[in-house]
Amino acid sequence: MKKYLLALFVFSAFVSCKDNPVSKKIKETKEAVSNTSNAVEEMTKMQDDIKELQEATPLTNEELKAWLPDEVNGMKRISYKAGQAGMMGIASIEAAYANEDKSKKFTISIIDGAGQVGAAATAGIRMVMSQDFEEESENGSRRTVTKNGTKAIEEYRSGNNNSTIQLMEGNRFYLEAKGNNMDIDETWDAIDEIDLDKLG
């Protein structure tokens, strides 16, 4: 009995060691199973959403421009482009904001998932969003998070203090926000200043 308990203790200690291949494989398998379950669940949810989105009318360039804020977190809008993806039948808009001395720059890209093409384009993005992952290195990090009930992907590059956040608003609008010389929290603060609810 003692030998059995000792063997069990040694095995447990081995498995609990962070760097050992067994525990790493177990963790990877758990994550793969979890991600597969998430993907299946998301596909089920998406079927009804896609039908609705295909029948919805995408926002026009004028509507997107009217929504676009002039200022975000004290940074003024310095440029915008509407309808860049219009040839593909996708409604979209991009805008850039900067502080007075241009030391910080914040850019946003919005894609409307309405219409046949828009629904197909955002479906792929939603599948990526349904996964759970986390990566970290000396150069930065990339991970999925849930903030205020919304799933997002955060990416941070420590070398140049640049961050990127991707999210879906209301399962229709895809947002990619980039902060130059802005950390993740600053970029989230800027996103919070944008009234995404008014898009739909």
FILO-554136 format. One line per 4 residues: number of its first residue (from 1); their letters; for each residue x, y, z of C-alpha. Coordinates in nm, 3 decimals, decimal comma. Layout:
N
NUM = A = X Y Z | ...
//
This chain:
200
1 = MKKY = 0,000 0,000 0,000 | 0,283 0,236 0,092 | 0,456 0,163 -0,238 | 0,131 0,232 -0,424
5 = LLAL = 0,083 0,564 -0,243 | 0,445 0,663 -0,306 | 0,412 0,581 -0,677 | 0,089 0,782 -0,693
9 = FVFS = 0,256 1,076 -0,519 | 0,554 1,068 -0,759 | 0,322 1,049 -1,060 | 0,112 1,341 -0,927
13 = AFVS = 0,422 1,551 -0,867 | 0,544 1,467 -1,218 | 0,212 1,560 -1,378 | 0,180 1,882 -1,176
17 = CKDN = 0,521 2,004 -1,292 | 0,454 2,286 -1,539 | 0,731 2,205 -1,783 | 0,683 1,831 -1,811
21 = PVSK = 0,553 1,697 -2,145 | 0,269 1,491 -1,991 | 0,097 1,784 -1,818 | 0,159 2,000 -2,125
25 = KIKE = -0,009 1,741 -2,348 | -0,302 1,707 -2,106 | -0,347 2,086 -2,105 | -0,330 2,102 -2,487
29 = TKEA = -0,586 1,821 -2,518 | -0,823 1,994 -2,274 | -0,790 2,319 -2,468 | -0,849 2,141 -2,802
33 = VSNT = -1,164 1,970 -2,668 | -1,287 2,298 -2,519 | -1,221 2,485 -2,844 | -1,399 2,217 -3,050
37 = SNAV = -1,702 2,240 -2,818 | -1,695 2,620 -2,845 | -1,675 2,603 -3,225 | -1,973 2,361 -3,249
41 = EEMT = -2,176 2,577 -3,011 | -2,088 2,892 -3,209 | -2,180 2,726 -3,541 | -2,523 2,635 -3,402
45 = KMQD = -2,581 2,993 -3,284 | -2,455 3,134 -3,613 | -2,700 2,949 -3,838 | -2,997 3,165 -3,736
49 = DIKE = -2,786 3,482 -3,714 | -2,648 3,434 -4,066 | -2,997 3,400 -4,216 | -3,101 3,726 -4,048
53 = LQEA = -2,781 3,904 -4,151 | -2,809 3,790 -4,514 | -3,154 3,950 -4,530 | -3,044 4,271 -4,353
57 = TPLT = -2,941 4,579 -4,549 | -2,580 4,691 -4,490 | -2,524 5,046 -4,369 | -2,442 5,301 -4,639
61 = NEEL = -2,121 5,504 -4,648 | -2,321 5,808 -4,537 | -2,463 5,622 -4,235 | -2,118 5,496 -4,135
65 = KAWL = -1,968 5,845 -4,171 | -2,251 5,997 -3,964 | -2,174 5,747 -3,686 | -1,798 5,807 -3,690
69 = PDEV = -1,687 6,012 -3,386 | -1,482 6,331 -3,442 | -1,277 6,269 -3,128 | -1,183 5,966 -2,917
73 = NGMK = -1,028 6,002 -2,570 | -0,889 6,349 -2,650 | -0,750 6,232 -2,986 | -0,887 6,408 -3,292
77 = RISY = -0,979 6,232 -3,614 | -0,705 6,286 -3,873 | -0,838 6,067 -4,157 | -1,109 5,825 -4,267
81 = KAGQ = -1,194 5,595 -4,560 | -1,546 5,468 -4,626 | -1,646 5,189 -4,862 | -1,299 5,042 -4,919
85 = AGMM = -1,452 4,693 -4,933 | -1,757 4,814 -5,129 | -1,654 4,631 -5,447 | -1,692 4,303 -5,259
89 = GIAS = -2,038 4,402 -5,136 | -1,922 4,470 -4,781 | -1,996 4,795 -4,599 | -1,691 4,920 -4,411
93 = IEAA = -1,519 5,227 -4,269 | -1,174 5,307 -4,130 | -1,062 5,607 -3,928 | -0,745 5,728 -3,758
97 = YANE = -0,714 5,948 -3,450 | -0,407 6,111 -3,294 | -0,319 6,332 -3,000 | -0,181 6,683 -3,053
101 = DKSK = 0,187 6,593 -3,082 | 0,105 6,271 -3,278 | 0,286 6,061 -3,017 | -0,020 5,836 -2,990
105 = KFTI = -0,234 5,710 -3,276 | -0,557 5,512 -3,259 | -0,713 5,351 -3,566 | -1,041 5,164 -3,608
109 = SIID = -1,177 4,947 -3,889 | -1,543 4,846 -3,894 | -1,700 4,581 -4,117 | -2,079 4,546 -4,134
113 = GAGQ = -2,179 4,179 -4,137 | -2,514 4,250 -4,307 | -2,588 4,125 -4,659 | -2,482 3,802 -4,831
117 = VGAA = -2,109 3,877 -4,847 | -2,086 4,059 -4,513 | -2,253 3,767 -4,332 | -2,007 3,520 -4,486
121 = ATAG = -1,707 3,741 -4,404 | -1,797 3,790 -4,038 | -1,891 3,421 -3,991 | -1,524 3,324 -4,022
125 = IRMV = -1,425 3,593 -3,772 | -1,686 3,469 -3,524 | -1,543 3,117 -3,546 | -1,198 3,248 -3,456
129 = MSQD = -1,351 3,445 -3,168 | -1,513 3,129 -3,029 | -1,171 2,975 -2,957 | -0,984 3,019 -2,628
133 = FEEE = -0,609 3,071 -2,646 | -0,321 3,252 -2,478 | 0,034 3,310 -2,601 | 0,313 3,505 -2,434
137 = SENG = 0,676 3,571 -2,522 | 0,943 3,831 -2,452 | 0,803 4,031 -2,744 | 0,445 4,049 -2,620
141 = SRRT = 0,123 3,853 -2,586 | -0,190 3,740 -2,769 | -0,501 3,600 -2,603 | -0,877 3,579 -2,601
145 = VTKN = -1,067 3,765 -2,329 | -1,428 3,841 -2,239 | -1,493 4,203 -2,149 | -1,838 4,336 -2,059
149 = GTKA = -1,988 4,015 -2,197 | -1,809 4,051 -2,533 | -1,544 3,806 -2,654 | -1,232 3,975 -2,792
153 = IEEY = -0,877 3,903 -2,907 | -0,604 4,117 -2,749 | -0,257 4,145 -2,898 | 0,026 4,347 -2,745
157 = RSGN = 0,379 4,417 -2,872 | 0,602 4,529 -2,586 | 0,892 4,644 -2,809 | 0,699 4,938 -2,955
161 = NNST = 0,406 4,955 -2,707 | 0,153 4,875 -2,982 | -0,175 4,695 -2,922 | -0,455 4,547 -3,132
165 = IQLM = -0,802 4,447 -3,016 | -1,057 4,262 -3,230 | -1,419 4,205 -3,135 | -1,770 4,149 -3,269
169 = EGNR = -2,045 4,391 -3,168 | -2,390 4,232 -3,155 | -2,272 3,945 -3,379 | -2,295 4,186 -3,674
173 = FYLE = -2,017 4,445 -3,668 | -1,652 4,344 -3,666 | -1,418 4,596 -3,506 | -1,039 4,601 -3,522
177 = AKGN = -0,880 4,873 -3,310 | -0,506 4,949 -3,311 | -0,319 5,166 -3,065 | 0,027 5,295 -3,159
181 = NMDI = 0,224 5,379 -2,845 | -0,083 5,265 -2,649 | -0,100 4,963 -2,420 | -0,399 4,728 -2,402
185 = DETW = -0,577 4,928 -2,129 | -0,541 5,256 -2,322 | -0,676 5,092 -2,637 | -0,973 4,951 -2,443
189 = DAID = -1,037 5,296 -2,297 | -1,051 5,438 -2,650 | -1,289 5,160 -2,763 | -1,514 5,233 -2,464
193 = EIDL = -1,539 5,593 -2,586 | -1,681 5,475 -2,920 | -2,057 5,426 -2,909 | -2,077 5,092 -3,090
197 = DKLG = -2,441 5,047 -2,982 | -2,542 5,324 -3,224 | -2,406 5,136 -3,524 | -2,710 4,912 -3,563
//
